[in-house]
Amino acid sequence: MSVTEITLRIRRAAASPVLELVDPENGGVLQENLPADLKLPTHQGDYKTYRDTFVKVRDENSEFSEIGRHLFALLHVGEVGRRLEELKLHRKADERFRVLLDIEPAGQDNLALLPWELIFNGALRPFQLFDDSIVRIVKYGPAAAPGIELINWPIRLLIVKGVPDPAIDIDPEVEKIEDGLRAVDRLVDVEVLEYPDINKLETKCKEFRPHIFHYIGHGGATNTGDAFILLRRPGGGANAPWTASQIQTSLKAWDWIPRFAFINACRTAGRQNATIDDQINAWGIADAFHGLEVPAVLTMQADIKGSLAGEFAGAIYERLGEGKPIDRAVALARVRLRDNTNAVNKDLKRDWATPTLTVSIPPRQILPMKPKASEELQDDIKKCERFDEVSILANCREDRRKFIHGFYPIPKCDPKDLIIVRGPKGSGKTWITLWCLAACALQNHDVRYVEVVSHKSPKWLDVLTQIQNGDSSKAIAGKYQLIYKPLSPEAFYEFNHQLRYRIKNETPPEWNTKPVLYQDLDLSELDNLPENTVKDIFTSFRNALINAAQPNNDLIIVLDQFTYKQGRISAGHREYLRKFLFEYAAAGRLKSADETCKVKFVLVLSDDELKNTYPELNKLKPYWHEVLLEGIPAQDYEKVMREFFRIVRTAPQMQRLAKTIVDDNEVDTWIRKFSLKCTDPWLPSLLGRVRGFLESFAD
């Protein structure tokens, strides 16, 4: 569906404000002069009272509709209004409209501070509409300014808990955000920073470089009128203001500017009721982010109940996760906020109109969260049982982040092509790896998973053929699961041709491009092959792997289960794998000449395997990216378990298990029951045991 953007602008002129419409068809500008006092024959309301009314009247009140009718009429004066309705009336069947509302601030009579979100035509409230959306703009252009954090996967969201205050119940809002993103949790990396001082905030922003900065806390203004939000004072104890002017200089000094700033700091510290002056000063925080050219800024223009703020925030991220542009996401979230308001006529409370979103670039460019994978591949990902198995993974954010940053490092530097995931037994190595592998698949990477040792101790050639052929025993209804599928047969035709001869230590004739599929071979002399012949086989195999990779879409191969019962990779054979395969990955040499086709490896090993069974792999340590799993502190047991049960109750793929949990009391019972198994640190395998019990009840 196409989107046509229409700009409505109100600017101050010498005598009176001017309303302008930028005509999208001919590029011309229509103008209408507005009365100096903004009063119209049909709407005599005094706009100078509107801000005060909006801030102070908390209850259901018909005056909000009257304000909305007046502001709507101001945007539809004369020829501008007629042309706007004409454009909408004669639209194409598949055409949507986005109205860009540009209210230029000027002096003390700043019309941008009016609650334009209330606009009302008598039947519809445009800021609640998501098919034909309306959004405020400032310095609007086709692309983000230089210096704005570039979009690279995953989208990074930093939630900052400002200061501890019993008046603000922050945790439910954080949970609503996390639950809203559940369907795309592999595409969004959420970090929660609790009550930082400015130094901790600086360190986190420099290291994490979030695309989204979401603040929950208190705001206000200094005696000199500089707006602020509150952080902890360095060294602990009291709170400290972070002023609008300091925000601008801080972010520039940190060399980081987000794409979206969500500031939920509507309350004024130390006061029961906000005043209009407090709110005007608080809007200065938004101006600080606008001054940094942040593409999207959302603030609150009045106080709002914490539970409603949580519903609103959760709904925004849920809609962003569905791929909606930010203006439509906010419109849909307004409806959620309105529907959760306690009133007879919910539209007559200001709550839904309290959030103010302003953008400076096209909304769809701000936070694209759609997977890069095709719909067909996404369907395969959903059907992969191993991915479903690990979808309950709670906590472990830092471990997942370590894995992803091996391939997508921040700040940008050279990524690694060999990742080692290690830790003690039960530490969740396979779970973390499969969770991240699904994330890579959603980025359209070609992913494979190989269980190296099963009923026998494999030789080096067994490992190569497993990588090539996948595992047909994992077929479901005649279709291979995504991660066990064979690699492209065409890529291995030449390798299979050469292998038939080299396995007998013969020089292969030139391949004639005919298809050659792998077939069982006589491996009786495999252990006696000269090293040069083995090296040639590996060279041919590496070339085949590179040919199997798609251009600009890395092939990622996981090798897991290096030990099973008494099974090991045969003695002597693992050295060939290290020298002629893993070492090439570690050196970043598994790539085509033009560097568009790349192959990356992930090795999953226990600490014991690295120390005692395969110690020669440690020679690669200077070159690999390590993901070390050390368990979860006992003090985090309840928090992680509650997150686990929220996942079970909210994740789409967990609905079958969710039916086994009746209410929060039952969750409490489960948590108490399994607390007896909690050590310090405790291992994520405990979550698997809980799932097993839930599965038994579901069946």
Summary of the structure (lengths in Angstrom):
residues: 699
radius of gyration: 29.8
end to end distance: 43.5
largest distance: 99.5
contacts: 2226
relative contact order: 0.08
helix: 43%
strand: 19%
